[in-house]
Amino acid sequence: MGGAVGRPDGRTVGRSEGASGTLVIQTAFLGDVVLSTPLLATLAERYGPVDVVTTPAAAVLLETHPAVGTVIRFDKHGADRGLRSLWTLGRRLHARGYARAYLPHRSWRSAALAVLAGAAERTGFADSPAAVTYTRRVPRPVAGHEVERLLTLAPPAAGTDAGPRPIPAVRLALTADDRAAADAWLRERSVGAGFVALAPGSIWGTKRWAGYAELAAALDAPVVVIGGRDDAVLADQVVAAAPGRAYSAAGTLGLRASAALIARAGVLVTNDSAPLHLATAVGTPVVAIFGPTVPAFGFGPRGPRDAVVEHPSLACRPCSAHGPQVCPLGHHRCMRELSVASVLAAVAAASGVEEHRAIRSRH
């Protein structure tokens, strides 16, 4: 059943022994959870460390975040699926006595947990299907980045002349152990910092650009392929295109160590998927490839050196909020017509030309 994250020594993750007064329920995709970290930091500044209900995959990313008191796992598609588990977790949350709950994820399941938790104040977006259960409904901005949209859920700053609130950074609090694991992996393969990281996977079929293997072959720099176990076959195909220079970390490192690996990269090339937001959180420049979706949805890169590669003139873009598994029109031109040359140019721009040359000269 859903529960606090456990450490190997059996202790509960988090710095607070009891519940904080504030609960955040965010069980959306991994990238959404990463983009929620500025909201967590803002709420913690106002109320102290917050407790967070999230998925098992995302839990490991939040367990050391300074804004978070306790992380509570909710495996909504696995062990905690169904009404019985929802009720059980709701009663456990109720026993912890939360005064307020924030719901960045617009779902009935999250709303039900907030009600079952007994939080007197429940804040969410007014356009949520479950908005009727909220005590405070916030208009969801149409434009802007998701980070800023989520921050509108936070209560107004105290005082009438407080001025605009500074936006906290998207942040992961990686540990020395996380960095050591990434460094050991690189050292075993004689790869120095500043390599090009590639993340060719996505759970959405049409978001996957097919040019990663050709890109790896064209790059004159070490390449590390990032991903989970499901991306291992795809990663092996990319590695095979640049033998002796490309290496796969897909499925071999945990999520935190993978984020630390991205932090060592000179640039990350990725589809519109979670690694994009991991790179944002660790400060690595990003080349983001968008096909069926568009950055205007609010999930694009945010860094000053980041770049977006997308088709310039297709009337069918965007075709869905997430990107379907197959192209609705059958041609997938939004990805097929993105050239390797255009991505190479974006890599050079994101890296900085002189830095990119330095990478090549060092290796």
Helices and strands as residue ranges (DSSP letters): E 3-4, E 22-25, H 30-35, H 37-47, E 50-54, H 56-62, E 68-73, H 83-96, E 100-103, H 108-116, E 121-125, G 131-133, E 136-138, H 146-151, H 176-188, E 196-199, G 205-207, H 212-218, E 223-225, G 229-231, H 232-240, E 246-248, H 255-264, E 267-271, H 274-282, E 286-290, G 295-297, E 307-310, H 333-336, H 340-351, H 353-362
